[in-house]
Amino acid sequence: MLLKKYVFRTLALAGGLSLTTLAGWAQMPMPNAARPATGAPLPAMPAPATAPATTTGQVPGPKGAITPAQLPGQPTATPTFGQPGAPLTSPGGALSSPAGAGTPAGAGGVGTPGALVAPGTATAGAAVPATPAAAGKFGQYPIAMGLAQGVALSPTPSDTLHVTLDQAQARFMQANFQLLAQHFNIDVANSAIRQALLRDNPNLQMEINAYNPNTSTFFPLKKQTDPQNPTGGTFVAQLQQLLDISGRRSKLVQLSRTGVAVQQAAFEDLLRQARFQLVQSFYNVVAERRRLDFTDQERTQLGRLLASYRERLRLGTVASYEVTRLELEQQSLERDRSDQLNQLTQDQATLRVLLAAPGTVFISPEGSEFLPPAPAVVPALADLQTQAYALRPDLRAATEQTAYTQQNLAVQRSLAVPKLLVGADYASQGNTYVHYFGLQSAIDLPVFNRNQGNVQAAKIGIQQSGFALNGVHLQVEQDVASAYEQLQRAIMLRQSITPDYLARTASVSRDAVADYNRRLIDLVSFIDKFRAYKEAQLGLIDISSRLLQAEQQVNFATNAKVF
């Protein structure tokens, strides 16, 4: 009975304090000697001098980023209890957010972008100063729950790579193995041009007399002395050269150059797709870390509240259903957190492959606003389609492929014309005269094989490439239209988030805690309000991610930096 009176009097003096404060005080043992007499004023609860904390690993957003802790129109100073957006923390408690991105050991803050650093955690008992510079960082929300000492929310990576989007794209261009391998196809196509420029080699034949049956001698190379009785010395030389009389060589050179253009466009299209995958994974990791941070904060607060209610259940002051209800909520959070960690792991693996980073590196994206503003100007759909038709490499590759098939038809027709063989020969003692000089010419008669099958296949290839070009043209048009519609919907969602909406949603949790402290609502109502706040904050993360992804989708569809 004395404990219940003490709790109610504490609530009366500390109205508006957080639920974590209530849970922490309820678990503190109170000796009999320290219990106040009935009607005596309660002494103030001293806060611990320092509180153990782990480093947050938060990524600082760009200047002017809007976060739930810094609403539009509000000052950037750290809010205090009783103000909208004030963090609900235990007295003197230092809070942490994990998501596997720790601040490097020995560093005064977030590591230098683009540098590989070994993350660490702060020493237990080290106080984290609450400075205004700490407000508005990545992962901070109006509710920031603490973490029990010695409990790790996620495995600590061995290294952390802090990169902005521009730095990630620069590294991607230099170190991506897929791009480096694909670029060799252009070199192979260039070598085909060099090969097409080469002419046929001349043919040289030489012949001597190997055996003279009249004298039974091998290789009789002595000079002929008696024309009536030849004894050897026969020597024959022949030089031949194939001549192209159909212009095949120039056609092959032109065909090879078009093949280089096709490979170049294919490489640029692969680069476009890989860069878009990089941007998608980058923003996915940003959103997933924010969701994971918020879920971890809820998980920590709920764990403290559950521990408090288990103690109350042991004392017989609450019903077992309330503890069961909290345990069910805890299991739901654990499932959500597991799903978020799995998705974060997948996108981290994609980023590591694109950036050629080792498997032990955790990539920490930086420089992304929590709630970026909607673009002030959006180009017209017709202008975006015009840009796409001019800049899309897949459309250029299809166009070049059509030209390639047409040139291939000309090459196949030239192959139906045989090459002309010309040559000269000399014979010593092997013909009518002692010294014989002759000229030669030869050509295949195109009676049966006139390359009919390859010519027919080339004609079919022209029709096929024409249909493929029409398909790519239609695909480009649909890609731009789809990206434009997605951007319009994302902008409408972002414009629905007004400063008034942010202020009202930020006060939902604070009002719920105040009402619960005054016993105006029960535990179930408090959980419902807290869930509403959670969905509002996760909704802000989702709206921000949708807007960024929609802008990048337009850039991808047009192959231009529109945003």
Secondary structure, 3 states (H helix, E strand, C coil): CHHHHHHHHHHHHCCCCCHHHHHHHHHCCCCHHHCCCCCCCCCCCCCCCCCCCCCCCCCCCCCCCCECCECCCCCCCCCCCCCCCCCCCCCCCCECCCCCCCCECCCCCCCCCCCEECECCCCCCCCCCCCHHHCCCCCCCCCCCECCCCCCCCCCCCEEEEECHHHHHHHHHHHCHHHHHHHHHHHHHHHHHHHHHCCCCCEEEEEECCEECCCCEECCCCCCCCCCCCCCCCEEEEEEEEECCCCHHHHHHHHHHHHHHHHHHHHHHHHHHHHHHHHHHHHHHHHHHHHHHHHHHHHHHHHHHHHHHHHHHHHCCCCHHHHHHHHHHHHHHHHHHHHHHHHHHHHHHHHHHHHCCCCCEEEEECCCCCCCCCCCCCCCHHHHHHHHHHHCHHHHHHHHHHHHHHHHHHHHHHHCCCCEEEEEEEEECCCCCCEEEEEEEEECCCCCCCCHHHHHHHHHHHHHHHHHHHHHHHHHHHHHHHHHHHHHHHHHHHHCCCHHHHHHHHHHHHHHHHHHHCCCCCHHHHHHHHHHHHHHHHHHHHHHHHHHHHHHHHHHHHCCCCC
